[in-house]
Amino acid sequence: MEAKVNKTEEQWREELDPDRYRVLRKKGTEPPFTGAYTHSKETGMYRCGACGTDLFSSDTKFDSGTGWPSFTEPALAENVRLEADNSLFMKRTEVLCAACDSHLGHVFDDGPGPNGQRFCINSLALDLDPAE
Ligand SMILES: [Zn+2]
């Protein structure tokens, strides 16, 4: 696993642009169909927008029709952390970066892959590192 990243909220606020800060550090959600990666078919590794940890490979990306980038599984299971999220009167599972604890999105159990998972992730939480 990547080394743990420990920064104060003050540091994050200075480093991240306001939209990214709201999603990554304040558990915000970008409006559907607005994200840069929603329809992206580019190949490469999607990294954490806050700390650069490898999170999702483009190989596992699929078009869920929800308006957010969707993946069937993380690149490395240990690079993401899952947590129960009962906010907004819904039972959901939050997906966080295991290295820096930034909010990425949620995971649902209606995905098309063999393990049936759909990782619904904000574009603003990701940086695509394109394959050569
Ligand atoms: Zn991170």
Residues whose N, C-alpha, C, O or C-beta is under 5 A from the ligand:
A	BS01	ZN	C48 A50 C51 G52 T53 C97 A99 C100 S102
